[in-house]
Amino acid sequence: MRETFNEINITPLTDIFLVLLIIMMVIAPLLDKQGISLTVPENVEQSQIDKEPQILTVLVTQKDKYFINNEEVSPDMLGTVLSKEIKNYPDGLLIQADGDSTHGAVVRLMDKARYAGVKAISLDQI
């Protein structure tokens, strides 16, 4: 007569957990490298603080329309207009996005601004 086996073998379960632990230990350091690298200015002169910043403001509406100097700009012409306008605004670009505008519209604007040569971009929600 055959005896019944009443114990559970947990060796395969332990092996799976150890493999998962090793995978997490390898992947965890790679997750810390995401994000934007920021540099903080160290020496700021008083004359730089006193002058009025020259920043180009672009408005993104809830219907993903772009406005530069209160004039609507089509998404196709956005890069061209930014390239022309940014020459008059050396301190960068301020994006004022409506709370209901899409993330894609803001990212498209940021990409076009980088291609136009903008070095500093700030975001503001209206």
N, C-alpha and C positions, 0 to 999 in steps of 0.2 A: 504494500500500500504506500502511496506517495504522501509526503508531508506537505502541508500548505505553507506558503511563504508569507509571513505576516509583517515583515520589515520593509521599509522603503529605502531604496538605495539613493542617497543624495549626492553621490560622487559626480554624476553628469551635471546636476544643478550647480554644484560648486564650481565645476570647470567653466560653465557658461558665465557665472558671475565674475570669475577671475579674468576671463577674456574681456568682458564688458568694462571692468575696472581698468585694465591696461589700455583699452581704446580711449576711454575718457581721460586717462592720464596723458596720453599722447596728444589728444585734440585740445585739451584745456588751455595750454599756452598759446595755441594759434588763435584762440578767440579774443585774446587781449590786444591783438594788433589791428583791430578794426577802429574806424573813426577818422577824424580829421586832426592832423597835426597843427597845433596852434603855437605861435611864438608871441611872447609878451615883450613889448619894448622896454628896454632897461633905462636908457638915458633919454628923457624927454625934456627939451628946453622950454623955457617959459614962453618964448616967442612962438613956438609951435602950438602951445595951448591957447594963446590969446587970439590967434587968427581964426576967422570963420571958416569952417570946413566947406570945401566945394564938392558936394556929393550929388550925383545924378539919382533922382528918385523915379522908380518905375512902379506903377500901380498895376496889380493883377486883380481883376474883378471876379465876382463869383461865376460869371459865364466864361472865364478864362480869356478875357480880352486884356490886351496890354495898352497902357497909356503912358507915354513919355511926354513931359511938358504939356499935359492936358490934351494931347492929341492921340487918337487911337492908332496903334501900329499893328499891322497884320503879323501873324507868326512867321510868314515867309520873309518879311522885310525887317524882322526884329534884329538880326545880326548886323545888317547894313546900317540901320539907324543907330544902333549902339556903337558901332565903330566910329561913326561921325560924331556923335554926341559926347562920347567919353573923353575925347581930346580936350574938351572944355572943363572937365571935372576930374582933376588928378587924384582926388582923395578917395574915389571909389564909387560904389553903387549901393543904393538902398532899395530893397525890394519890399514894397508894402503890399501884402497879399490879403485879400478878403478871406475871412474864416471859412467860406464855402467854396473857395477856389480849389482846384485839384492839385495834388502833389506833382503830377506830371507837368502842369503848366509852369510851376515855379522852377522845377528842375530844368525844363527846356530853356527858360530865361537864364538860369545860372550857367548852363552850358554855352549859350550864345554869348554871354558876357565874358566868359573865360576865353573863348575864341576871339573876341573883340579886343582882348588885352587888359581886361579889368583885373587888378591885383587884389582889391579888397571888396568883399560883398557882405552886406548886413541884411538881416531879415527882420521884418516887423509885421505883426498881424493887426489888421484894422477891423 
